[in-house]
Amino acid sequence: MRIAVFDSGIGGLTVLRQALTALPDDVFIYYADTRNAPYGVKPKAEVAAHVLAAADFLADRQIDALVVACNTATAVAIQALRARFPFPVIGMEPAVKPALEQNTGKKVMVFATSLTLRASKLDTLISNLGQGHNVSRRALDRLVTFAEAYEFDTPGLRAYLDQVLADVPWQDYESVVLGCTHFLFYRRLIQAQIGPDLRVLDGNQGTVNQLVRILRPLRQRAAASPKSPRVTFYASGNPETPARVTRMLALLSSSY
Ligand code: DGL
């Protein structure tokens, strides 16, 4: 089957990596909306329009499913996408539910973009779980910009993390939820900052599991897709440059 994976930039590669492992016989289109990244600091209506335009481009490429590998895009456009296309659309959900299910009374911190934190979807999720008082939120928008500049461990990045996390009383917390796919590249640095006792959760595997589940009954009637290339990369409607493809492939096989 042919599966599209979409993000504002390289964050969705963290989802693609897990999808490639879970679905060894399928082919993928990866779309980074680099012209319009970062999404998280823009108005909701503007981001929703960018997401729909990208999805229209992907819909023209005979895809069997669309994975919105971006929490921000999911928060602002998932319903519109599902209403617009006949194929399944799978989104991201910050892993607040698993964090709270194993909660022992301490607090949970959600890191996400400003727009994800503003969108009502996250508030609905948290209030449905009935533990709003136990959940804190913090916007780490600049991590998206650092990742897009391939700054994964630089003095400027470390200074930013020190500055935005220094005032949190981590002894009151038991877990951190990475509610933006770009943030997974910083998992180790974040863990070092908050200490080894806190769990760091993300929603990637949940999304990939959902993709596998949804595709299963559709396999019989799907047209056979050519096995190669395994992943085709696009940036805002154009083929990715060879230099960026090389870097993206390196990220897919790196450990972070
Ligand atoms: N990877 C996107 C997310 O999961 C980043 C959003 C942005 O471009 O700011 O939210």
Residues whose N, C-alpha, C, O or C-beta is under 5 A from the ligand:
A	BS01	DGL	D7 S8 G11 A37 P38 Y39 G40 V41 A69 C70 N71 T72 T113 V144 G179 C180 T181 H182
